[in-house]
């Protein structure tokens, strides 16, 4: 019998991504982002969440995906995520469902994905109507740290 894991899913440029549901603290409507001078587009700024200052990560930029423009751009959401070294806020197009995924459906990420996606995707899962890309939060945290140290 294969193990099942609950994944919180979200959409970025029409692609379904997931992270372990236990790592989601909350989902927010788009908050005011205070820009940080000289920061890269991957890090557009910070939000104040009930007195706690949290960095915002633009996953569109980091994963080199087309950012959603037009009427839906104003409907973006934010996911507050428990990362290995603390909380981060991911700027996402919209939140999806919580899915139970059987570990027997895990596959290696396809070589057809951009390198920026492959380097942070733990595995992909073929669902009935789409593919779920499961992010590796440890690897993503290391990559984000490397990018932010280069930006300094």
C-alpha positions as CSV (number, residue, x, y, z in Angstrom):
1,X,0.0,0.0,0.0
2,X,1.4,3.4,-1.0
3,X,1.6,6.3,1.3
4,X,-0.7,9.4,0.6
5,X,0.4,12.9,1.2
6,X,-1.8,16.0,1.4
7,X,-0.7,18.8,-0.9
8,X,-1.9,22.4,-0.9
9,X,-2.0,23.4,-4.6
10,X,-1.8,26.7,-6.4
11,X,-1.6,28.0,-9.9
12,X,1.2,30.0,-11.5
13,X,0.7,30.8,-15.2
14,X,-1.7,27.9,-15.6
15,X,0.7,25.4,-14.1
16,X,-0.5,23.5,-11.0
17,X,2.1,23.4,-8.2
18,X,1.9,21.8,-4.8
19,X,3.6,21.9,-1.4
20,X,2.9,19.7,1.6
21,X,-0.3,21.1,3.2
22,X,1.3,21.1,6.6
23,X,3.7,23.9,5.3
24,X,0.8,26.3,4.5
25,X,0.2,28.7,7.4
26,X,-2.5,30.7,5.6
27,X,-3.7,32.1,2.2
28,X,-4.3,35.8,1.9
29,X,-5.8,38.2,-0.6
30,X,-3.1,40.4,-2.2
31,X,-1.6,42.6,0.5
32,X,0.3,45.9,0.1
33,X,3.9,45.0,-0.6
34,X,6.5,47.5,0.7
35,X,9.3,47.6,-1.8
36,X,12.9,47.0,-0.6
37,X,15.4,49.3,-2.3
38,X,17.8,47.6,-4.7
39,X,16.1,44.2,-4.3
40,X,15.8,41.8,-7.3
41,X,12.4,41.3,-9.0
42,X,12.3,37.8,-7.4
43,X,12.0,39.6,-4.0
44,X,9.5,42.5,-4.6
45,X,9.4,43.5,-0.9
46,X,7.8,42.7,2.4
47,X,4.3,42.6,3.9
48,X,3.2,43.3,7.5
49,X,1.1,40.4,8.6
50,X,-0.5,41.3,12.0
51,X,2.8,42.9,13.1
52,X,5.1,40.2,11.6
53,X,7.2,41.4,8.7
54,X,7.4,38.7,6.0
55,X,9.4,38.6,2.8
56,X,7.5,38.2,-0.5
57,X,8.8,35.8,-3.2
58,X,7.6,36.3,-6.7
59,X,7.6,32.7,-7.9
60,X,6.7,33.8,-11.5
61,X,10.0,35.6,-11.6
62,X,12.0,33.0,-9.9
63,X,10.7,30.1,-12.0
64,X,10.9,32.3,-15.1
65,X,7.2,32.0,-15.9
66,X,5.1,34.5,-17.7
67,X,3.4,36.7,-15.1
68,X,-0.4,37.0,-15.3
69,X,-1.5,40.3,-16.6
70,X,-4.9,41.7,-17.3
71,X,-8.1,41.5,-15.2
72,X,-6.9,38.5,-13.2
73,X,-3.7,40.3,-12.1
74,X,-5.6,42.2,-9.4
75,X,-6.9,38.9,-8.1
76,X,-3.6,37.4,-7.2
77,X,-3.2,35.8,-3.8
78,X,-0.5,35.2,-1.3
79,X,0.4,32.0,0.5
80,X,2.3,32.2,3.8
81,X,4.5,29.2,3.8
82,X,6.5,27.6,6.6
83,X,10.0,27.2,5.1
84,X,13.0,25.5,6.8
85,X,14.3,28.9,8.1
86,X,11.0,30.6,8.8
87,X,8.0,32.1,7.1
88,X,7.9,33.3,3.5
89,X,5.1,34.7,1.4
90,X,4.6,33.4,-2.1
91,X,2.9,35.6,-4.6
92,X,0.6,33.2,-6.6
93,X,-2.1,33.5,-9.2
94,X,-4.7,31.6,-7.1
95,X,-5.0,28.9,-4.6
96,X,-6.2,25.5,-5.6
97,X,-7.5,22.5,-3.6
98,X,-5.9,20.2,-1.0
99,X,-5.2,17.0,-2.8
100,X,-4.4,13.5,-1.4
101,X,-1.6,12.2,-3.7
102,X,-0.6,8.6,-3.7
103,X,3.2,8.2,-3.6
104,X,3.0,5.5,-6.3
105,X,2.1,8.3,-8.8
106,X,5.3,10.2,-8.2
107,X,7.6,10.6,-11.3
108,X,10.8,12.5,-12.0
109,X,10.2,16.0,-13.4
110,X,10.2,16.0,-17.2
111,X,13.2,17.2,-19.0
112,X,10.9,19.4,-21.1
113,X,10.4,21.7,-18.1
114,X,12.7,24.8,-17.8
115,X,15.8,24.2,-15.6
116,X,14.5,26.9,-13.2
117,X,11.5,24.6,-12.5
118,X,13.3,21.3,-12.5
119,X,15.8,22.4,-9.9
120,X,13.1,23.0,-7.3
121,X,10.5,20.3,-8.2
122,X,10.8,17.2,-6.1
123,X,8.5,15.2,-8.3
124,X,5.5,15.4,-10.6
125,X,2.3,13.6,-10.4
126,X,-0.1,12.9,-13.3
127,X,-3.6,13.6,-12.1
128,X,-6.8,13.0,-14.1
129,X,-6.7,16.3,-16.0
130,X,-3.4,17.9,-15.3
131,X,0.1,17.5,-13.9
132,X,1.0,18.5,-10.3
133,X,4.5,19.8,-9.8
134,X,5.5,19.3,-6.1
135,X,8.0,21.8,-4.9
136,X,10.9,20.7,-2.7
137,X,10.9,23.5,-0.1
138,X,14.4,22.6,1.2
139,X,15.9,22.9,-2.2
140,X,13.8,26.0,-3.0
141,X,15.0,27.6,0.3
142,X,18.7,26.9,-0.7
143,X,18.2,28.3,-4.2
144,X,16.5,31.4,-2.9
145,X,19.3,32.0,-0.3
146,X,21.8,31.7,-3.1
147,X,19.9,34.1,-5.3
148,X,19.5,36.7,-2.5
149,X,23.2,36.5,-1.6
150,X,24.2,37.1,-5.2
151,X,21.8,40.1,-5.2
152,X,23.6,41.7,-2.3
